[in-house]
Amino acid sequence: MTGRWLNIRKNWPLFVMLAPAVAILFVFSYIPMAGIVIAFQRFVPAKGLFGPQEWVGLKNFAYVFSLRNTGQVIFNTVYISFFKILLGILVPLTVSLLLNEVRRSWYKRTVQTIIYFPYFISWVILSGILFDILSPSTGIVNSFLGWLGIQPIYFLGTASVFPWTIIFSDVWKNYGFNTILYMAAITQLPQDLYESAGMDGAGRLRCAWSITMPGILPIVMLTAVLAMGSILNAGFEQVYNLVSPVVYSTGDIIDTLVFRMSIGSTTGGAQYSLATAIGLFKSGVSFVMISTGYYLAYRFADYKVF
């Protein structure tokens, strides 16, 4: 019996637990890939997915990239997504390092609960909250700025401010979850390393830099690699609920543009071929980015997912 079969026989309960997730992934992610052919057709739903559709080759891609605002939309998507990824790693990492220095466990648990709570709120609800607290006339944020003598800021209606409103609100919503990931990684580090460093005269800052940071580097690299695959996913639900035509120049992203092209009013009707074409483009870019991320993780951190 080979080593692979011995491993399966030894860990068969884990494979059984994994089977439903694999089945769901196969049904909802791999089988629908048959619909990629729509990107190369002038798709008419009434004819069926495998019906006598008109093949147009790359014309759908050419049309999408010939639109006047496509370049700006791609830039907006990458810009917002990049800073979401960057701050989505740096902020929870910093908070995790600070919480790790807290010695009162009840205080640490309380802080973790408070910062984790926004993660459970959907963007549909949270967008309504943001409209209220960021209102230029009655919002608590602009009221506070008024006390400081600062003119009200229209966070959701100023083109230059809107992308950063999207970025910071997303980081605020999700950093609690990533903080828990990093805290879990920190708790797995051998405590004798800290004791030995303390005996050698290392302070807390030196221990954090020389022990904690290298110890959790693999999980940091993993989150970064997985995030790189989503560089063209700037958060449809969030942007869709907060964007308005006033800030399309800096806040419109690929997903919201596709929504308007496919089932919105931009093209005057449902254009499934266009939506599939841009989706295929996004998937191709994501594949390249996540492959690059895996290589960089192995090259510079000696980390391998498989």
C-alpha angles and dihedrals in degrees: 000000000000124000091253093057091045089054092050092048092049096046101032094128089060091050090050090052090049095049098081091051091049091049092050091048091050095048098044102031111027104033093051088057086084086075091068088094088074089073089067097044140069088240120213111186093208091065093056131237094285097030128115095294122171111253114220102171113211096346093108090055091046091051094050094049092044092063113111096237101037094099092050091047092052090049091050091050095050093042095052094040094048095055091042089056094043097048091036087065102035098047099050090040091055092045091049092053091049094047090049088063093055110104099191105085095197091056092047092051091047093052092047091052093049096049092042095054098079089059089073095053115094120230090244089065096033093052090059090051091050092050088056101044094041096046110133092223108033105011119121092229095057091041088058091047089051090056087056092051095253120138116246115272121217095219095179097036105045115087095213094048101039098077092053090047087056092046098048095042090052092049090048091051098047109028092086091063093049090046089060090051092053093043090053089052091049093052089057093060115107110261092210088072090062091045092051092047090050091052089053090054100259115154128215094270092051092047091050092050099040102033113017099042097048090043095057096036093103093058090044090052091047093053090046093050093049091046093052089064088061097052090123093046104085093168116281097197093051097044094041091056095045107032125095133181089260091069100034089113092068105011105046111104135187095265095052091045091051090048092056092044095047107038103356131084101267096093098026095246147018112312104183093166092060093048091050092048094054090043090054090049090052092049091052093051091045090052091053093046097048091046089052089048092053090050093049092047090054095040100049105021101028087233123148124185091199 
